[in-house]
Amino acid sequence: MVNDSRLASGERVIFSAHSHWKNLVGPVLVTLAAVGAVVFGLTWLVPSPEDQAWQRWTILAVATLLTLVFGLWPFLGWLASTDTLTTRRLISRRGVLSREGKDLPIDRVQSVSYRRSVLDRMLGCGTLIVQTAGETSDVELYDVAHIERRILQVQEILLDEQIPAEGTVAPGSAAPERPARPAGPPVAPADGEPTA
């Protein structure tokens, strides 16, 4: 999530979200399997705490290690990774210990599209593809939840940037020039011409 202190003045958050919950299915299944293996191992395979203490500790240590590596770490990665759309930029943050971030100014976005597999369609997620002006033209945000709503939100922001309200100026563009008045004294209309 982006803190309000990191936003420019007048910038507001449209949405901020983690990737789709389908990324948590694997870690949850690994954690449940590890807990089940510990319970089965300690009650059926090595039931005696006095005679088989080192085997019991080994089962517990292996299950804990598997849960930390394949259960807790992916969950922390999911929790620490966010995609945020503001009125001025698209912000992507990834990583737990080492962080990676991308900030795309909205005025550089050329087009927005998406890609979805059959599973993505059933779950309502997909990959959001943002094409920008510049050397690295495509930025892909994977497993975006509510993909169709997110695309509409990005397109609304793009349209707001391209079509300023009447009497306002789009950010980054120059004010429209007014026609210059001729220098010198006003000229009187000729006979028969209407006056304004």
Secondary structure as GFF3:
##gff-version 3
##sequence-region A 1 196
A	DSSP	three_ten_helix	4	6	.	.	.	ID=ss1
A	DSSP	beta_strand	13	17	.	.	.	ID=ss2
A	DSSP	three_ten_helix	21	24	.	.	.	ID=ss3
A	DSSP	alpha_helix	25	40	.	.	.	ID=ss4
A	DSSP	pi_helix	41	45	.	.	.	ID=ss5
A	DSSP	alpha_helix	53	67	.	.	.	ID=ss6
A	DSSP	pi_helix	68	72	.	.	.	ID=ss7
A	DSSP	alpha_helix	73	80	.	.	.	ID=ss8
A	DSSP	beta_strand	82	86	.	.	.	ID=ss9
A	DSSP	beta_strand	89	94	.	.	.	ID=ss10
A	DSSP	beta_strand	100	105	.	.	.	ID=ss11
A	DSSP	three_ten_helix	106	108	.	.	.	ID=ss12
A	DSSP	beta_strand	109	115	.	.	.	ID=ss13
A	DSSP	alpha_helix	118	123	.	.	.	ID=ss14
A	DSSP	beta_strand	125	132	.	.	.	ID=ss15
A	DSSP	beta_strand	138	145	.	.	.	ID=ss16
A	DSSP	alpha_helix	147	162	.	.	.	ID=ss17
###
